[in-house]
Amino acid sequence: QIYSWVKSPAKSSKDAHTVAITIEKGYPTAVNGKKMGPAALLSALNEVAGNAGIGVVDLLEERANGIKSRGVYETPGGTLLHLAVKNMKHLCWDRTQQKTARFLGQEYAELVYDGLWHSDARKSIDAYFDKACETLNGTITLKLEGGTARVISRDSEFALYDEALVSFEGDEMGLHKYSLGYSKTVCFSPWRAGRRDQRMDRQPQL
């Protein structure tokens, strides 16, 4: 039965709520500054997100035997945790780390979904995430309102974001100066393909 944990849009709370989730080495450990074990923490988030009408997922799945099935799930607390951890990764991991984690995360999910929890592959991927999550420390604050959750603040000692470096006014590292050479380098391959197409009188596809 749907809407057992998550209140329907008509019955959900219309008041805005703020939830701060503390993350230590990739694991959520506290809600609004209160330390909790995994079960208690998830239960607390289930309640606050469920009351706000957040966490119903409607999706199509494909099982290992090829049969597709539709699933409608209630995961209020899981929705908040997914959003919080995802944003902590964006804050503390570089693009290469995020790309690698997305690839391995997909493989991990398929192994578990297909019943291969005890496989060597699953255990090996665990080792990667144990190392990668060493820098996932901090707090993500979410605002729950109108049946949605959005991030309103991110804080971490391992944050790679530096406001001084993203300014277009200053250039402490001299990146602006080298951007022309960088642009020529990364665009060389498509430029070469364009010259080839000119010789062959091929029209570019827009």
Steps between C-alpha positions, in 0.01 A plus 500: 500500500641835392507798739553291810820687589469801270200725535308570182534850350158593640594395855871591516626781719496841335753642745867522402748293699879514512702181546878494551663163427851441633717263297821333622710303252198463274263380772218712647550527875277782627181693424483863610807443713358198685716188470309185410559143397412400142152362580396793720637752251310348208182484707531868591550599137213273393270690732599854406518432125183290504306778671626739231372272222849410376623157393265317262693343210326353193736310270543211256752231586650216302582184688794272429271270299403786267148558634410865546290595800351820631575595857352778710702546816485723804845611607465835680814479713697341218409788270650753742810289559558457127472875444730582792776251413484592130559865583781416740669313216463800270658718768792275596583288195652610172343411168717192447410359841130562440512334157677194638258476791197522270633215286585277795176594674302375202698176498449463876124551469473236228701248703273547802181503291602176329566328834882510487552660842770249597694536175866604491405785267261651755758474778766660281276796415441545873874551540494782244218683673659456843799695370304753295267585788783609729436857383119492523473685831270790569141616518238542230193706592175438316177697485183295467213694351214435261577130465859564393843511664777737397847575631542834673852458639807277467790491744811281514861528608587308183305729265669557164286807438693825543309821436820693432597266215168515314492878474530642148660812644810347655742242362733399780607176329546656155235276346360773275841549345533134407139446388571576133762228473281258692203569274709439190630174643163349598337616175773369273326169422166650384693773312694230315176319417356828372797550266449146369132568435591818308731302272224246438237773456291351780240729649501525879191374682348768720 
